[in-house]
C-alpha cells in the first residue's frame, strides 16, 4: 500500500502504533498518517490536503470511528488497520473512474 501510494500518487504513508496516546507529528502536504492507540481505542487518520479534497468528505472520521469500531470491540485492531488501508485503496481506485 505504502509503496503504491508513493510510486503512483507521490504520497508518503506513515503508520504509527502507540500505547501512550496519539500525538501527531508535524506533517507535510504529501503525507497520509494512520495512527492507532489500541489500549485507549483511539485512532487518527489524516489525509494530505489534496487527497482530502479529492475523496469523500468525512472519510477520515468514518475510518477512525465506524470502520474501526467492530475491530476494537473484538480486540482485533490489526485487522481494523487492514480494513482502513483497504477502504482507502477502494476510494483511491474510484478516483480514476468516470
URTA-V222245 format. One record per backbone hydrogen bond with DSSP energy under -0.5 kcal/mol. NH is the residue of the N-H (numbers start at 1). CO is the residue of the C=O. Records with the same first field share a line. If there is no record, write none. Layout:
BEGIN
NH = CO  CO
END
This chain:
BEGIN
5 = 1
6 = 2
7 = 3
8 = 4
9 = 4  5
10 = 5  6
11 = 5
12 = 30
14 = 12  32
16 = 34
18 = 36
23 = 21
31 = 28
32 = 12
33 = 31  46
34 = 14
35 = 44
36 = 16
37 = 42
40 = 37
41 = 37  38
42 = 37
44 = 35
46 = 33
47 = 45
52 = 48
53 = 49
54 = 50
55 = 51
59 = 56
62 = 58
63 = 59
64 = 60
65 = 61
67 = 62
69 = 65
70 = 66
71 = 68
72 = 68
73 = 69
74 = 70
75 = 72
76 = 71
79 = 76
80 = 76
81 = 77
82 = 78
83 = 79
84 = 80
85 = 81
86 = 82
87 = 83
88 = 84
89 = 85
90 = 86
91 = 87
92 = 88
93 = 89
94 = 90
95 = 91  92
96 = 92  93
97 = 94
END
